[in-house]
Amino acid sequence: CFPKDTKAFAALSKAQGVRMRTIEAAIETNSIQKNIMVDKMKNLMGGNFHGKEIAILGLAFKPNTDDVRDSASITIIDSIIKEGGQIRAYDPVANQSMKNIFPDLNYFRSWEEAIRGADGVAIMTEWNEFRGISLSLLKPLLKSPVILDTRNIFSIENLEKNNFKYDNVGRSTIK
């Protein structure tokens, strides 16, 4: 619960008249990272989201919860919608929770349904279900083999072997 805990610490320290600069910096850095993921996805999609359908796999802020508060998925979904894209969303347990924030999204009951015909996919939560996805099964379901792996669950070797255009966090640049 790192994002919620850091915000609570920052609020408590502010109420006591003390600045906790390290915690404030962590909050700011976390926010910046979410926007970096948006930029990575936009780059993978050719520079814009207009008219694109993006599958978002993982809506919860972490696996094994339906809690979407402070989820990075909120930031990327909001940006895609604002820039004229459409979302195909799936989470094993958090679809209903995200409906409270984005009631008009297209929610699906499986990752396969969510990615079928999408222009690209972003893995936003490291659910075990997603760790078991075979890239050779995923690829033909997508309109084009584009993936943003924000949780580094796929090996770069397998992404390259399956000819994906990809990006991730801290491991390499776009292929």
N, C-alpha and C positions, 0 to 999 in steps of 0.2 A: 504493500500500500504506500509505496514511496511518495507518489505525488500528493496524496491526501495528507500523509504524515508531515511532509515538508511544509505544506501550506498551513497546517495546524501549528507547527513550531514557529513559523514566521509570524502568524497572527498572535500567538501567545507572547512572543518576544516583543512585538510592536506594542501590545497592550501594556507591557511592563516597561516600556520606554527604552528597550534595548534592541539594537539592530544586529541581526545574525546574517552577516554578509555572505558567508559560505552557503547557508541555506537559501538565501535570496538568489544567489548565483546558480544554484542547482535548479531552482524553479524556472529561472529564465532559460537556462541551457536546455531543460526538458522541453520547454515551449518551442525553442528554436529547432530542436531535433524533429519535432512534429512537422514543422514547415519545410525542413530539408527533405523529408520523405515525400511531401507534396511535390516539391520541385523535381525530385528524382522520378516520380511517376509521370509528371508532365513531360519531362525530357524523353522518357521511354515512349510516350504517346505522340512524339513528334512536335512537342512544344505547346500543345494545347489540349483541352479536354472536350472542346466543342464537338457535339455529335458522336462522341465516343461512349461506349458502354464499358464500364470498369467493374469487374467482380471484386468485392471486398470480402476476404475470408478472415473472419475473426473480428468481432465487434467489442467484446469484453476487454477491459484494460489488462487482463492477464488470464491464463487458462484456469479452468475449474471454478469459474464464477460467472454470474450473469450481470455483474456490476460493470456498467459502461462509463461511470464517472471518470473523467480525466483520460478516457481512452483516446489513443492516437487516431483511431478510426473516425472519430467525430471530426477531427480537423481535416482529414483527407476527403471524407464524404462531403463536408460542407464546401470545400474548395472545388471539388469536381462538379457539384451541382451549380454553384455560383458561376462557373465557367462554361456552362452549357452541356455538361456530360450527364450520363445516367449511371445509376448504381444498381448492381445486382449483388445483394448482401446475403451472407450466411454466417452464422455462428451456431455451434452445437447447442448452446443454452441461452444466449443473450439476444436473440432476435426480438423477443417481446420487449425487453428493456430498451433496446434501441428505438423501437416503435414510438416510445414516449417522446423521443427527441426528433426523429424523422419518420412521421407516420405514413408518408407517401412513397417510401422506397419500395423497390421490388425485393421482397424477402423470399428466400428459398429454404427448402428442407434438407438440402444436401449440398456439398461443395460441387458435385458434378452438375447439378441443376443450375447453380449460381454461375458457373464459368461457361456453360454451354453457349457458344456464340458471342462471348464477350471479346472486346478488342484487347483486353489485357487483364491481369489479375494482380492484386496486392495481398500478400499474406501479412496480416496485422497482429495476429495473436498466435502464440506457439502451442496450439492445441495438439495433442498426440495424433488426433485424426488427420491433421495436416502433415505431420511429420511422416506419415505412412503413404502419402500421395506418390504415386508413380508418375514421373515426368512423361514417360511414354504414353500413359493413359490420359494425362492432363492435356498434353499438346494438341491432339486432334479435336478436343472439345472447344478450344479457343479459336476465335477468328484468326488471330495471329499469335505466335509464341512469344508473348511479352509477359514478364513477371518481375514484380518488385517484392523481394523477400526481406522484409524488415526484421525478421527474426533469425535469419541465416540458418534456416532449416534444411535447405538444399545445398548440396555440394556444388562448388563452381565447376568441377570436372563434369558432373552429370548435366548441369545446365548447358555447358558448352557442347558436350557429346550429343545432346538433344537439340542443338541449334536454337536455343532460346536467346532472345534479346533480354537482358536482365540487369538488375542492379540490386544492391543489398546494403548492409551497414558495415562499413569499415574493412571489407575484405578485398574489393577490387573495384575498378571502374566498369562502366557499361560495356558490354560485349555486343 
